[in-house]
Amino acid sequence: MSDALLDIREASKRFGKVRALDRVSLSVAPGERVALLGHNGAGKTTLFRLILGFIRPTSGQIAVAGSPPGSNAARLAVAYLPENVAFQKALTGRETVRLYARLKGAARTDADRALERVGLADAADRRTGTYSKGMRQRLGLAQALVGSPRLMLLDEPTTGLDPLSRRNFYGLIDEIAASGTAVFLSSHSLSELEAKTDRVAILRNGALVADAALSKLQAEAALPVRICVKTEPNKVNEVSERLGGARVNGQSVELLCPAPEKMARLAAISALGPLVTDFDVSQPSLDDIYRHFSTQDKAEDRS
């Protein structure tokens, strides 16, 4: 196995005749943030369960910090935040996180510091039964932080969080990764992941169909660049005739072009002078990339 904190090689999992994972290989290095994407039933939950040691692969190998999943060494190295967290309602937030700290062999002060980092210091002595869904999610993140984990598994970690809490969450993830912790997270909120992960891995029907930085996936997918050109009043028809493209709302012209032709298209737009009042260029988004890799037919798909 490599020096990666998470190293998965040719891992497969079958449940009877159902193939949940098919020869998946990927790794997450110290300080790396990797997003795992896939439709419901793609194999994300199965992969997380394998990493945590809840189940064993039918074939292949998995190592967490160089140790088998479920071993004492792996359990000490990994922290997990499930999508739907649940805590004993009679305990306070502080009691809850201190309990996890004790289980991990961490200091009580580590628990208090984690509560501060997730913004729950003021509510730490309230019973968790009074917490909102967003507060419970932050409490779940606090318990994952104690013990200085080397690998964090986060399953839909921003579920229930408001926009400000989501921004603070990803700021915290940046700090955690900067300290050397590997972060492996699953999410359906694709738009918020674009600038917040180093790499994107996409599962489809149990197979890994993409694993690279977003810029590389954009190049591989070769999806068109979208250019929206705003025109002077009553000039949209003329601009459309000269540039091609589709008219939008009687005020703009929308163009789709291959990425290598973008600069030539922009030069043609600039040549129109006062006919154009503004334009906007949109590169393929993570949503576009995900749709491309998760729906296209691929020769390597196995029966």
N, C-alpha and C positions, 0 to 999 in steps of 0.2 A: 504494500500500500504506500501511497505518497505522503507528503507532509501536509496535505490539505486537512482541515479540521473535519470536513465531511467528504468522504471518498466513496462513491458508488460505482461499481463496475459490473456491467452485464447483469444487473439485478432483474429477476423475473419473479412474478407471483401469480399462482393460479389458485382459484377456489373451485375445486371440482373441475368442470369443463369451462369455467369462466376464466379468461386471461385478463387479470387486472393490471399487470405490468409486464412489458415485454422487452427484456434486455436493455434496461435503462442504465446509462453511464453518465455521471456528471460529478463535479467536485465543487467545493466552496472553500476558498483559501482564507487564511486569517485576515480580518479586516474587510472582506469582500461582502457586498450586498447583492444577493441573487433572488430574483422574483420567479416564482413557479406559477405558471398560468395553465389553464385547461378548463374545459367545460365540465359540468357535473357528470361524474362517472368516468372522467379521463384517467384517474389513477392517483390524484394528488393525495387524498386521504390515506390510501394504501401505502404510498411512499413515505408519508410522515409516520405511519404506524411501524413500518419497517425500520426507519431511522431510530425511533424510540425504543425498539426492541419488543414491542407489543406482539408482533408476529415475526416469523422468519421467512426469508426469501425461499422460493422453490429452487432457485439456482442463482448463482452470482455471489458477489461479496459486497459488504457495506462495512465501513469503519468510521467511528466517531472519535476524533482525536487519537486515532491509531488503535482503538479498542473495539471489540464487537459491540453492537447495539445491545442495550440491556445490562451490560456488565457494570460493575461498580464504578470503574474508571469513566465509562461513557456517561453514566447517570450524573456523575459529578461535573462533567464537562458541558452537558447540554441543558438548556432551559426551554420550556415549551409553553406557549400561550395558545390555547384552543380558541376556536371561533366563539363558542358559547361557554363563558366561564360561569361557574357556580361555586358559591362559598357558603359556609355555615352562617346562617342569618343572625344567630345570637352573638357571634363574635364581632368585635370591632375590627376596623380595617387594620389597626396596629397589631392587634392580637393575631389576626390572620397572617399577615406578612412575617411576623416574628415566629409563628409556627413553621412556616416554610423555611425561614432562616435556620431554625433549629434542626430541621430535617436535613438541610444541606450542610450543616456544620458551620454556618456563618454567624457572625456576631449580631447581637440585638441592634447595635448601632447601624449595621448594614441595612436592616429592615427599615429603620427610621429614615435613613438617607434615601432609600428607594422610594418611600412614600413622598418625600419632598421632591424628588426628581420627576414624578408623574403628576405633581400638583394636588396631592391628597393630604398634605400635612394638616390643613385646617379641619379636615373631616376624618382624621385618623382615629379619633376616639368615638366615632359614631358607629352603631351596629351596621353591619353590611346589609341587613335587611331593609335599611332606609336608603340605600344607595340607588341611584338611577342606573340604567343600563350602561351609559357612558362611564360612570364612576366605577362600576364593576369591571369594565374593560380595562380601565386604568389601574385598578387594583390588581388585575391579572398581570398586567405588565410589570407592576412593582414586584410581585412574587417571582416573576421570571428574572428580574434584575439581581436579586440577592444571590450571594455566593459567587459573584464574578464569573458567569458562565463563559466558556470559550466558543460555544455555538448556540445561537438562538433560533428556534423554530417558531415561526409566527403564522398562525392560520387565520386569515381574515382579521388582522389585528386592529383595524380601524372601525370595525362594526360598532355602531352606536355612538361614535364620537362626532361632535360638532366640528365645523370647519377649522376653528381655532385649535381645538384639541388635536385634530389630525395634523395640522402644521407643527404643533409642538411635539407630537409623537415622532414625526419623521426627523425633526431636529435632534431628538434624543437618540434615534437610530443612527444618525450620522455620528454622534458622539461615541456611541457604543462601538461602531465599526472602526472609528479612528483609534480606539484603544486596542484594537487587534481582535475583537470578537467577530466571528463569522456570522452573518445574518442570512437566513434562508426563509423567505416568507411567501405565502400564498395569498392572492387577493383577486377579487373580481373588479376592484376599483382601478381600472387600468390607467385612467387619465392622471391619477395622483402618483403613479409609479414611474412615469417617464423620466423625470430628472432625479429620481431618488434611489435608483438601483444601478449597479455596475453591469449587470448581465441579466438576460431574460431567458428562461427555459420554458418551453411549451410542450405539454403532453397532449397527445390525441389518441384516444382509444388504447391507452396503456403504453404507447410508444413515444419516445422523445423525438419530436420533429424539428426542434430548433433549440439552440443553446449558444448564444453569443451576445455581444453588446448590441444595444438598439441600433446604433449606426451601421453595424455590419449586417444586421437583419434587414434594415431598410434597403441596403444595397443589394442584398441577395433577393429580396422580394421584388425589386425593380418596379415598385408601384409608382404611379404618376404623381408629379407635383401639381398642386392646385393653386391657380393664380386667379384672384378676383380683382377685376379692373373696374373702378368707378368712373363714370363719365360725366361730362357736362349735361345739363338737362337737354333732352331731345336729341342727344348725339349717340345714344346707345346702339341704334341700328347701324349707323356709319362705322362705329368702332367694331361692332360684331362682324360686319362685312369685311373689314380690313384685317382683323385678327383671327376670325373664326370664333368658335366657342359658342356657348349658350347664353342667351339673355336671361337675367335674373331680376325680377321685380321692376322691370322697365328702367332700371338705374345702373345696372352693372352687367359685365360680361364675365363669365366664368370659363377659364381655360384649364385643360388638363394636358400636361406634357411630360415626356420622359425626363428624368433628372438631368441627363447630359445636355438637353436642349433648353434648360431653364434660362441661361444667360442670353441666348439668342432671342428667346421670347421677351425677356425684359428689355432688350435693346429695341425690339419692334414696338413695344409699348411706349418706351421713352420717345421714339420717333414721332409718335402721334401728338406730342406737344400739348397744347391747351385742350385738346379733346378729352384728355384724361385728368381727373382731379386727384386720384389716389389709387393705390393698388396694395394688395396683401398677398403674400406668398405663404402657403402652408405645406410643410413637408408631411409625408405619411405619418400618422400618429401611431401610438402603440396599439390603439384599437384596430387600426387598419392592418398593422403587422400581424396582430393576433388573429384577426379574421382570415387573413391570407394563409397562415400556416395551419390553422385549426380546421379549415374547411376544404382546402385543395386536395385533390387526389394525388398520392405520391406512389411512385413505383416501388418504394421500399416498404409500403404497408404490407403486413403479412397476414395471411388468412389463418 
